Amino acid sequence: MAAAAVTRRNNAGLRLDATNGDAVATDGDNGRRRSPAAKRVNDGGKDDVWVAVDESDVSGATGGDGGRPTLFRTYKVKGRILHPYRFLIFLRLIAIVAFFAWRIRHKNNDCAWLWTVSMAGDVWFGFSWLLNQLPKLNPIKHVPDLAALADQQDSSSGGLPGVDVFVTTVDPVDEPVLYTVNSILSILATDYPVDKYACYLSDDGGTLVHYEAMVEVAKFAALWVPFCRKHCVESRAPENYFALKMQVYKGGVPGELMSDHRRVRREYEEFKVRIDSLFSTIRQRSDAYNAKDAGENATWMADGTRWPGTWIEPVENHRTGQHAGIVQVILNHPSCKPRLGLPASVDNLVDFSGVDVRLPMLVYISREKRPGYNHQKKAGATNVMLRVSALLSNAPFVINFDCDHYVNNSQAFRASMCFMLDRCGGGGGGGGENTAFVQFPQRFDGVDPTDRYANHNRVLFDGTMLSLNSHQGPTYLGTGTMFRRVALYGVEPPRWGAAAIQIKAMDKANKFGSSTSFVSSMLDAANQERSIMSPVALDESVAGDIATLTACAYEDGTSWGRDVGWVYNIATEDVVTGFRMHRQGWRSVYTSMEPAAFRGTAPINLTERLYQILRWSVGSLETFFSHSNALLASHRLHPLQRVAYLHMSTYPIFTVLILAYNLFPLMWLISEQFYIQKPFGTYLLYLVAVITMIHVIGMFEVKWAGITLLDWCRNEQFYMIGSTGVYPTAVLYMVIKLVTGKGTHLKLASKQTTAISGDKFADLYAVRWVPLLIPTILVLAVNVGAVGVAVGKAAACGLLTEPGRLAVVGMAFNVWILVLLYPFAIGIMGQWGKRPAVLFVALVMAIAAVALMYVAFRFRAPYQAEWSGVATSLGQGSSLTGPSE
């Protein structure tokens, strides 16, 4: 038994340095360990895209802080890829200028208004492309070095700093409880010192279901968390782990894995049954208690007390949007000393001798809700967690999760610390102490293999966000982001001033609120060396302070939601919160891991996906028309970072012109000689040239971003889908808001669930008709009609004639639009979308029908004119002879 314990401890030491699913390699020259990520990139010839910025640093040379090595490695794109990429960008810029000059010299006087609109559109397209392209001129990749972090941790008496983990949820139906419990379990089991982090769940609905689910989580975690530590399992969300068919074993006792696996899985299935039955269990219990008191309709907890949150039958002070605040510590903070488990027995299903069985702190929070207050949705709930956690654990670092996201790589928290604790590079700007947050890409489960609606957003994350590493860092995008707590408090980075002086000045201005306990905790939050020490019990003084911090009126007259915490009154509160930090001078870091650090779920239904994009685009426009406009930021914002934020907040505007371009073929159906620009052939050649160049540039981005060609194509397709319906709708929404001062309610995307159907992608083929689909359907119909007219014109006039040639060339534009709208067309077909050949046949038949009608009308027109002339002659003759009697 002692030998087994030693084996596990040794394996745990190896596991701490594991990254990308492999054990740490050893450098034969100096015995220094290197992370596999760094090793792969440094193995000459194996990586044909990236090269180390400083080869000596990658090989293990020490940094400039007393011989301490950097905790991450930085790589740039090799010159043979980067230089042609930049040259093509410059060449396309010249081509665009030449195109504009040619158009001005050849103004279309026959239809000046159309030419003017088209010219304005092309100018805006070129400007927007330039805003998008400039920040990508110098892509930089940062790779965490977990081996160097382990070395530094071993030599440091304080070890790793504390982390507070925030999880937000609202409705146990729209956001299935199973997602939430898996997220919490993965956090409790992550590979981080158990006494150095705490987990907080914010239930903004105040339902007893979520609280009792957390109670069940605490019970099952006593089995799940030690099992993960014993066998080093990945991922640490049980639903995903048990769904895996095969994985590499990295634990220390492989002989016990199969039996432990079966026992834990059986317990997990029973755990899921208890979770699924919570709705009926709570209802039955409450009905039994309420029957004792006639007229009572309370929701009752398991201990026989009334639930202070929302009740099953809503009444005054116990309904959605009107209930008291609740803070319940479900798992107290553990001691600093390891607590080993017991051998297997009748009462203990699994042998945990030699395994630390401590669990992190787990807290349930539901803030107070009252009518008449704007509770600011997710941002308001997260700010409450920020304040409450300051009194309970007050970790110097914070990481936030959506309830449907989980820890997929147990080393993710450590990877973030490689950037936060680095004192040599820190992404520039004076070291890691000036880094406000670390952003990981969002990866998703349950997305169809072809990623029909570009849910993964690989071009955004692995392209745009990666390139911003060289310009003050990426933007903050929602979930899976680690923050420095003082940066969330609105404090400027150390290179611009001491935190203590800033906090005292802000306290005098009453920016933080009336709680002296909270303000006192802020200085401790700036100390990375302090340990998490939560109160043993919530005595009256602490409970009173917490009740004050969760009150809905606490933020009145303060800077919460503007200069402190997450920003309010904007749909994309994440982007604006990150922007506030960047304009103060903070930096950020984008990094990725294999396996992915975090994973979650995404809406795979077309309508839900469009609503998600609508909310993001509306938030972008709200940002532009607010005090968070990038043009108004201080000089601390990097110039190219300013350009990136400007593009991010204006991109929906010029899509109105894209919609107009897509509808221009409608005019070709009306007039034979209705051209945007003359000579039309030269105009088309220019268009083909500039469009082809942007796609060649895109191929270089595919290369250095490490994405697939399918990812890039899906991004192009869904951008066109959004440009024809969603983005113009967002512009209309913003116009209404600017004129009336009031916005409209934006529907939140619901979470995917497959409980009803056995088909994993059943939701992909469900059609939910909403007005948002109409503009894109119209564009689809117009371009199908334009292709039909072009085919008919070529058939009627002949391919060798000028009208026939121009029709065929112009038809290429319409066909390209149809190709880009292909995912949308498949989506609105519903179950027929499983057979793409049906769509192809339908399109061919529709085009053929329009072409035949055009040919018939064209050949019929001369005969109609002839018969009309005959009829006119007959009419004139009858008038000369007089009317018939």
N, C-alpha and C positions, 0 to 999 in steps of 0.2 A: 504493500500500500504506500509506503514511503517512497519507493522508487517511482510509483505512478505519479505521486505528487510532484516529485522533482521533474519528471518528464513534462508534466503540464506547465510547470513554472518556466522551464526552458523554452517550451513551445510558445508560451505567452510572450517571452522576450523576443522570439523570432516574429511572432504575429504583430507586435507593435511596429515593426519595420516593414510589414508587408504592404505592397502597393500594387495595384493593377492585377490583383489575384495571384501574385508570385511572391516568393520569399526574397529577402534582400540579397543582392549579390555582394561578393567580397572582392575588393581590389587587391590583386596579387602583389602589386608593387609596394604598397604601404599599409596594407591591412585595413584600410578605411572602407567602410561600407558605402555603397552607392545604391540609390533607388533604381529599380529597373527602368523607370521612365527616362531618367537621365542616361542610363547605360545604353538604351536603345538609340537615343538620338546621337550619342557620342560614338557609336560604333561606325566608323567611317564607311561610307558607301551604302549602308542599310537605309538611311534616310536621305532621299534625294531632293528634299524640299527645305528642311530646316537645318541651320547651323548655329552652334553656340556663339553668343555674342562675345564671350571671353573663354577661349578653349582652356586656358590655364585654370580658370575658376571652376570649370566643369570637372576637370581632372582631380580636383580636391584641394586647390590652393586656398589659402585662408583669406578672409576678408580684411577690412581695414579696422575692425573694432577689437583691438587687443588680440589678434590672431584668431578670432572667432569666424568660422566659415559662414557663408550665406546659407539661408535655409531654403532657397529655391534657385532654380536655374532659368536663365533667360535665353531665348533663341530667336533668331531672325530668319527671314526667307533668304535663301541663297540668291546670289546676284544673277545667276543665269535665268532665274525665273522672275526676280523682282525688277530688273532693268527692262526687259521687254514689256513687262506689265505696265510700268510707268510710261514707257515710250508710246504704247498703244493709247493710253489715257490722253497723253499730250496730242497724239495724232488725231484722235477723235475730236478733241476740243478744236483743233484747227479746221477739221471737216465741218463741224457745226457752225463755226464762224463763217466759213466759205458758203455754206448752205444759206445762212441768213442774208449774206451779201447778195447772193444770186437772186433770192426771192424779192429783195427790195428793188433790185434792178428790173425785175420782170413782174411788176405788180399786175394783178388781174383786174383790169378796169371793168370787165363785163359783170363781175360780181364782187364789188369792193368790200361789202360787209362780210362775206364769207372769207375772203382773203385776209381781212383784218383779224377775224376771230381765229383763223388757222395760224396766222403769224404769231399772235399773242400766245396761242397754245404751244407752238414750237419753242418760243423764247422761254416760256415757263418750264417746259420739259427739259430744255438744256440746262437751265439754272438749277432745277431740282436734282438732275443727274450729277451736276458738279458738286452740290452740297453733299450728296450721298457718297461721291467718289473720293473727295479730298481726304477724309479721315482714314481711308484705306491705303494710303500711299506707303505706309511703313508698318506692316503687320508685325506684332511682337507676341511671342508665346512664353508664358511663365509656367514652369513645372515644379511642383512642390518636392522638396527633398526630405522625405520622412526619416531617412537614416540620419541626416544631419540634425534633425529635430530631436531624435532619440538620443544622440550624443550630447546635445545641449541640455536635454532634460536630465540625463544621468549626472551631468556636472553641476546642475543647478539644485540648490536646496529646496527652492519653492516648487519646482516641477511646473506642470502646465497650469495656466490660469483658469479661472472659473468661467462657465458658460451657462446662460439662461436660455432655454429653448421655449419658444412661443408657438402654440398651435391654435388656430382659430376655426370655429365652426358655428353654424347657426341653426340649421334645421335637420333633425335626424332622419327625415324622409328624403328631402332633396339632396342631402349629403349623407349617404348611407352610413350608419354607425360602424359597420364593418371596416370601412375605409379609415375612420377615425381611430378605432382601437388598434389597427395594424400600424398606423403612423406612430401612435404613442408607444407601442411595444418595440418598434424598431429604434425609437429614441432611447428608451430605457436600456436597450441591449447594445448600444453603440460602444465601440472600443475607445473609451475615454475614462480617465480616473473617475470612479463612481462618486467620490466625495467632492468632485470639482464641477458638477453640473446639476441642474434642476430642470424639470419639465413642467410647463404651465399650459393648461387647456382653457381657452376662453370659449364658453358656451353662450353665445349672444342671444339664444332663445330662452335660456333659463329653464330648460326641461329636465325633469328628473331622470329621463332615459339616459342622457349623457353622463350625469353624475353616477348613476348605478353602473353604467358601462365602465367607468373609471374604477369603481370598486372591484368589478370583476377583472379588469386589467391588472390591478395590483395583486390579486390572488394568482392569476395565471402567470404573471411576470416572475413570481417566485420560482416557477419551474422553467419558464422559457429563457430568462436571462442567464442563469447558470449553464443551461444547455448550450447556449450560443458561445459562452466563454470556454466551456470545456472542449467543444468541437470546432471552434472558430468558423461558424457557419456564415455564409453569405447567400442571399440577403437576410437581414435580421427582422424583416416583416414576415410573420409566419405564413400568411396566405400566399405570399410569393415564393417563400422558401420551399414549402411543401408542394408547390406546383412545378418545381424544377424536376426534370427527368434525370439530370446527371450534372455533377459538379466535381471539381478537384477537391480532395480532402486535405485540409491544412491543420487538423487537430493533432493531439498527441496520443490519443487512445483509439485508434481506428477499430480495434476489436469490439469496442462497446457501442460503436455508432449505430449499427442496425437496430439493436434492441432499444437503445435510447430513443432513436428516431421513431420507432413504432409506438412507444409509450407516450412520447410527447405529442405525436400526431393524434393519438386517440384522445388525449386530454384537450387538444386544440379543437377537435370536432365537437366535443362536449361543451367547450367554452363558447363556440359559435352558436350552438343551440341555445345556451343561456342568453347570449346577446340578442339573438333573433326573437326570443320569447319575452324580452323586457317590456315591450308594449303591452302584451296581454297580461303579464305578471303584475305590472303596476296598476293596470285597470282593475283586475280582479281584487287585488289587495285594497285599493281605494274604495271600490264598491262595498267590500266587506266592512271597512271601517265606517264609511258614510252611512251604511244601513243602521248602525247603532245609534246615530244621531240623525233624526229626521230632518231633512232639508239640507244636510251637510253635503258639499260637493268638492271637498278638498282632495288634493293628491297627497298620498301618504307615503312616507319613507319606510324602509324596512324595520327601523327601530320604533315605529309607532308614533312618530312626530310628523306634523304637517310640513310639507315641502314649501320653503319660502319663495320659490320661484313661480313659474306659470303652472296653472292647474289644468287638468283635462277638461273640466267644464269651466270656462273663463268667468271670473267674477272680478269685482273691484280689487285692485292691487295684486291680482294674480292672473294676469292675462298678458299676451304678447304686447310688448311695448309699455308695460306697466307692472313692475314688480321690484322687490327689494334686491339689493346687491348681495351676492353670496361668495364667500371665499372658504374653501374647505381643503385642508392639507390632508391628502389621502395617504401619502407615504412621507414620513418625516425624513429630514436630511440624515444620511448615515454618518457613522463615526469615521474617523480618519484611518482607523486600523482595520485591516482585512478580517472578515468573518468567514471561516471555512465551513463548507456544508458537511452533511452527515453521509455515512455510507448507505448503500441501498438497503432497504428493509421493507417490512409490510407497509409502514406509513410513508416511506420515501421511495418513490417509483424509480428514481435515477440515483446513481452513485455520484454524489457531489463532494466527496472527500477530497481535499486539496484544491477545491474551486471556491473562489470568493463569491458568496451568495448575497452580498449587499445590493440594495436597489437604490437608484437615485431618488431624489425628492420629487414628488408628484403633487401638483396643486390644481384644484378645480376652481375656476373663476366665472362668475356671471355678474356683470356690472348692473348697477341700478338702471331702470328704465322708467321714465315718466312721460306722460303726454305733454306736448308743447315744446319738447326739446329735440333738437336735431342731434341724433346720437352718432352720426358720421360713420355708420356701418363698420366695415372691417378696420379702417384706420382708427376710429374711436375705441374699438375693443382692444386693439394692439397697444394703444397708448395707456389704457387702464392696466394692462399686463405689465407694461414698462414701469409704472409707478408702484404697483403692488409687489412686483418682484424685487424692487429696490429695498423694501423693508424685510423681505423674507430670505433672500439670498444675495442680491446685489452683485451679481457677477459682472466683471468688467467687459464681458463680451455677450452678445445676444444674437441668436439665430432664429429666424421665423419660418414657419411652415404653413401651407394650406393643409386642411384636414385630410385631403386625398393624396398627399405626398409622404413618402417614407424614406428612411435612410437605407440606401441600396449598397453603399460601400462603408463599412464600419470605420474606415480611416478618415472619413470626410472631415470631421471636426479637427483632427490633427493636421490635415492638409491645409485647412484655413489658417491654422496657427503658424504655419510656415511663413506666411506673408505678414501676419499681424505682429509676430515676435522678432522678425528679422531686423537687425540693427545695421546692416551693411548696405543692402540694396533697397528693400522695401518698395520696390516699384518706382524708385526715384523720389526726389523731394525730401531727402533727409532721413530715410529709413522707414521701417514698418510702423513706427509710432505715428506717422502721418497718413496711414492707410485707414480710411473710414469703414470700408466694407469689402468683402470678397464675394464675388458673384460666380455661381456655378451655372452651367447650362441646364435647362429644363428638359428632361427626358421622360417619355411617357410609355405606359403599358396600354394594351388594348387597342392600339391604333392598327388599322388594316395594313397588311404588308407593303402595299404600294403607297401608303400615306396619302390618300386621295386628296385630302384638304389641307395638306402641308401643316399638320399639327405639330410636327417636331421643330419647325422653324429653324432648321439647321443653318440656312443662309444668314439669318439674323444672329444666332448665337456664335457659330463657329467662323463666321465671316466678319460681320460688323462689330460685334462685341469684342472679338479677339483683336481686331485691328486697333481698337480704342485703348489697348494696354499702353501704347506709346504716346497717348494724349490724355494723361490724367486718369485714365481708367474707364471701364464700361459704365453704363447706366444701371440703376437698380431695377430689376425686373421681377418683382412679386414674391417669389418663394425660394427657399434654399439659399439664403444670403446671410452671411455672418457680419455683424456690425460691432463696432466699438461703441460702447454704451454712451460715453461722453459726447460722441459725434451726434447721436440721436438727441441729446439734450441741447443741441444747438451751439456747443462749444467749438471754437475754432481750433485748427491743428496746432501742435506745440510750436512749430516754426513761426506762428503768428501771435503767440501769446500763451501765458501760463493758464492752465485750466482753473486753478483755484481763484485767481483774480477775476477771471471771466464769470465764474459761477457766483461769486459774491456780488459783482456788479449787476448781474441779471436777477439775483434774488432781491436786491433793493428795488428793482423795477417791477417786482411781483410778476415775473414771467412764468414762474413755476407753480404758483398757487400758494395756499395758506398753510400747508402742512410743513411744519418745521422738521418733523422726523424725516420726511422725504428729502428736503433740501440738505439736511445734515448727511444723508447717505450719499449725496452726489460726489463729494470729495473722495470718499472711499472707493467709489466706482472707477475713478481714474487710476487707481493703484492696481497694476497687474499682478503684484506679488501677494496680495491679500488672499486668504482662504475664505471659502463660503462658510459662514456660520449663521444658520437660521435659528430663530428662537425655538426652545424646546416645546413650548406651548403658546398658543395665541392668548396671552392674558388680556385683561380689559383694555389696557393702554394701547397695545399693539392692535387689537381688534378694532378699537375706536379709530385709530389712524387709518387702518385699511378701509373701514367703512367710509371715512371721509374721502379717501382717494378713489373709491369706486362710485361715489355719488355723481349723478348726471350733471349737477350744478357746480362741480369742483372747478371746471375749466373756465367758468365765466370770468371775464376780465383778465385772463392770462394769455400767454403766447402759445399755448398748446394748439397744435394743428396748423401753425404757421411757422414760427421760429423754433419750436420745441416739439419733438416727437414726429410721428407720421403726419403728413400734410393733409388738410381737409378740403372739402368742396371741389374736388377734382376727381373724375372717374379713374384716372391713372395716378393714384396717390403714391404708388411706388416710384415711378419715374421722377415725379416732382420732389419727393423726399431725397432721392439721390442727387438731383440737381441742386438742391439747397446746400448739400454738403460740398459738392464740387465748387460752387461759386464762393464758398467760404475758404477754399484752398485745400480741402481734403483730397486725397487720391483714393482710387479703388483698383481692384485687381480682378481680372477674369482668368479663370483656370478651369480645367476639366480633368477628370480621372477616368480610368478604366478598371473595373466596371464603373458606371456612372455613379456620382456621389449620391444623388437623390433621384427618385422616380415618382411619377404620379399618374393621374388619369387625365384624359382630354376629351372634349365633346367630339364624337365622330359623326353625329348627325349634322347634315348640311345646315339646317336652320339654326341649331344651337351654335354651330361654329361661326355662322354669319353674325349672330347676336354678340358673340364674344369679340369679334373683330370690330363690330359697331361700337361697343363700349370702349375699346382701346382707342379707336380713331376719334371718338368724341372727346375722350380725355386728352388726346394730343392737341386738339384744337382749343380746348379749355386752357391748356397750358400756355399756348401762344397768346391768348387774350387775357392773361393774368399777370400778376407781379413776377411770375416765374418765367417770363419770356427771356430767352437766351440773349436777346439784344440788350437787355437791361442789366445783365450780370456785371459784376466788378471785374477788374483786370486780373483777379486771381484765377479766373476760368481760362483754361488753355484755349488759344484761338481756334484750333481745330476741334476741340471739345465743344466750343460754342457753335461751330458749324454743324456738328453732329446733332446737338440739341435743337438747333434751328430746323434742320431737316426733319427730325423726329416729330416736331410740333406743327409742321406745315404740309406734310406729304398728302393729307386728304384733300387739300384745296385744289391742286392741279389735276386731280382725278376727274373733276367735273369736265375738264376739257377732253380727257380721254373718253368719257361717256359721249361727248359731242362728236368726237372723231368716229366713234363706233356707230353713231347714228347717221353720219353723213351719207352712207350708201343709200339711205332712204330717198335722198334727193336725186340719185341716179335713176331711180324708178320713175321719177316725174319728168325729167328732161333728158334728152339725148346729149346735149352739149353743156352739161352742168359740171364744170371742173373747178377744183379748189385753186389750182395753179396751172398756168400755161407757160411754156409747152409742157403738157402733162407727162410725156415720156421722160423728159429730163428730170422733172420733179420726182417721179417714181425712182429713177436711178439714184438720186441723192438720198431718198428715204431708205432704199435698200442698202446703200453704203453705210449710213450712220447706224442703222439697226444691226447690220452684220457686225460692225466693229464692236458694238456693245456686247454682243454675244460672244465674240472672241475674247474680250476682256473678262467676261463671265467665266470662260473656260480656265483662265489663269486663276481666278478666285476659287474655282472648284479645286484646283490643284493645291494651292497653299492652305485652303481652309480644311482640306481633308474630307470633303463631303462627296457624295456620289452625284453623277449626272442626273439621276432621277430626282434627288433632293432639289437640285437647282431648277429642273423643269417644273416640279410641283410648286416651287416658290413663284415662278413666272406665271403659271396658270392661275394660282389662287390670287395673285396680285391683280390679274385682269378681272377675275370674278369680283373681287372687292371693289375695283375701280368702276365697275358698271352698275353697282347697286349700293353697297355698304358705304363706301366713302362719300359719294354724293349725298346719301341720306344723313351722314354725320355733318356735312357742311350745312345742309338744310336745318338740322337740329340746332347748330351753332348760330345760324342767322336768326332763328326764332328766339333763341335765348338772348342774343344781343339786342334784339328789337323789343321784346316783351319783358326781359329781365327774369324770365322763368324758363326752366327747362322741362322736359318731359321725362317720365320714368323710363329707365333703361333696364330691360330684362336681363337678369343674370343667367349665365349658361348653367344648365342643370348637369349634375354628374351622371356619367354613364352607369347603367346598371343592366346586367344580363340575367337577373334572377328569373324573369318571366319566361324568357325564351332560351332554348338550348343552343341557339345560334350565337356564337361569340360576337359576331358583327351584325346582329339583327338591327341595331339602331342605325347602322350605316345605310340601310335600305328603307328606312321609314321616312315618309314624306310628310312634312308639317307645313301646310300652305300658309304663308303670311305675306303681307304686302311688300315686304323687303325683297321678295323673289321677283316681283313684276319687272323692274327695270332691266335686269339681266335677261329675263325671258324675252323682253322686247328687243334687246340687242341681238340675241340669238336669232330671233325670227327675221329681223332686218337683214342680217348678214347672210342667212340662208336664201332670202329673196334676192339679194344682190348677186350671189353666186349664180342663181338660176337665170337672172337677167343677163349676166355676162356670158353664160353658156349659150343662151338663146341668141344674143347679139352676134357671137362668134359663128354660130351655125347659120344665121340669116345673112350676114354680110360677108362671111368667109374669113378665114384666118389671115389671108394675105392682104386684106384691106386694112387701112389705118384704124377704123372703128373696131374691127375684130381683134387686131393686135393689142390696142389699148384696153379693150375689155378683158382679154386674157391676163395682161399684166396687172390691171387693177384688181382682178379677181384673187390674185395671190394674197393681197391684204385681207380680204374677207375670209379666205380659207385659213389664214394664220389666226384670225380672231376666233374662228370656230374651233381650231385646235386648242387654243388657250382656254376656251370655255368648255372643253370636253368634260372635265370633272363635274361641272355644274349640270350639264345636260344628262350625264349618267345619274347624278343625284336626284333630279326631279323625276326620273323614270321609276323610282321606287324599286320594287322587286324585279322589274325588267332590267334594272341596272346590273344584275348578275350575268346578263347576256349582252355584252357590248355590241355584238353583231346586229342586234335589233336596232340599236341607235344608228349604226352605219346604214342599214337598209332604209330606215325612216328618212335619214338625211338625203340619200340618193333619190328616193321617190319624191321628196319635197322639192329638191332642186330640179329634177326632171319635169315635174308638174309646172313649176314657174317658167322653165325654159320653153316648154311647149306652148304655154299661154302667151308668152312673149312673141314666139314665132308666128303663132296663129293671128295675134293682133297685128303684127307687122305686115303680114301678107294680106290680111283682110282690109287694112287701111286704104290701099289704092282702090280696091273695088268699092269700098264705101264712098270714097271721094267721087268715083265715076258715077255711081248710082245717084249720089247726091246731086251731081251736075245734071244728070238726065231728068231727075225730078224737078229741079229748078227750072230747066227749059220747058218742061211740060206745064209747070205752073205759070210761067210767063205767057206761054201760048194760050192757055185758057183765059188769061186775063184780057188778051187782045180780042178774042172772039166774044168775050162777055160771058156771064154766068149761064149755066144751063137752066132752062125753064122746065 
